[in-house]
Amino acid sequence: MTDVRLAERPELPDRLPLPVVDNHCHLDIRRDDAPEVALRQVISEAASVGVDRLVQIGCDIGSARWTAAVVDEHPALLGGVAIHPNEVPRHEAAGDLDDVLDEIASLAQHPRIRVIGETGLDYYRTGPDGVAVQQESFRRHIALAKRLGLALQIHDRDAHDDVLRILVEEGAPERTVLHCYSGDMEMARECVRRGYYLSFAGTVTFRSAKDLRDALSVTPMEHLLVETDAPYLTPTPHRGRANAPYLVPHTVRAMAATLNTSVPQLCQALSDNSEHVYGPWS
């Protein structure tokens, strides 16, 4: 049965006053029933509302290969590659985990791949038998990011304590990003103390997300990034539809309201932080 909400594309929001970066999206993924949109149109629509740079994340071996190819074709894109924690136990069971991690290391040497990620831990979908191999894979991705001098983007679902512990044990890369930040206020303070960046997605706009907005409220602007995680986590007022980079302005404006700051000031910080973490796009 067709999901009517996914089949309808939200209208473009008002343009942001200054350009920003969607620092985490999956442009190779289309949700069931969502209309297919050409990549050039996705990039053009985002630019038309002030989202002029994107970080495309490939988190399985197929999407990592696609990412390494597509960043050469589109100047608005930089890339990240990794094996997502939910994929790791499957490769371990298939006996090819070492091979795919070796290929990730090779793809990561592309000059427009600037991120190792998303890596990390996910205890929501992976049972206890997958915990040890997830943690080992996370450690190997951390080591790769440090060896290549790249940023690290972390997926953390129901695993806050172990993520923070492993980052201490391994030594976090200089530029470490908590993608789609989901912790509380105290964790945010600890991440800031350690120098990490917190990337907020459309979830911060949800009415039920008071704890997330509290965490945002104690995060200095020099530690903030914004993302869509498209095609997922669509911000209010379009929750339930497919997400896309052109919807970032909804999240930016909600963040500015929570921080009690102006939208232009936040946009400038988000842009500056993104360039510091990932380097120049041109």
Secondary structure as UniProt FT lines:
FT   HELIX           4..7
FT   STRAND          20..25
FT   TURN            27..28
FT   TURN            32..33
FT   HELIX           39..48
FT   TURN            49..50
FT   STRAND          51..58
FT   HELIX           61..70
FT   TURN            71..73
FT   TURN            75..76
FT   STRAND          77..81
FT   TURN            85..87
FT   HELIX           88..94
FT   HELIX           97..107
FT   TURN            108..109
FT   TURN            111..112
FT   STRAND          113..122
FT   TURN            123..125
FT   HELIX           128..130
FT   HELIX           131..148
FT   STRAND          151..157
FT   HELIX           160..170
FT   STRAND          176..178
FT   TURN            179..180
FT   HELIX           185..194
FT   STRAND          197..200
FT   HELIX           202..205
FT   TURN            207..208
FT   HELIX           210..217
FT   HELIX           221..223
FT   STRAND          224..226
FT   TURN            230..231
FT   TURN            236..237
FT   TURN            239..240
FT   HELIX           245..247
FT   HELIX           248..259
FT   HELIX           263..278
//
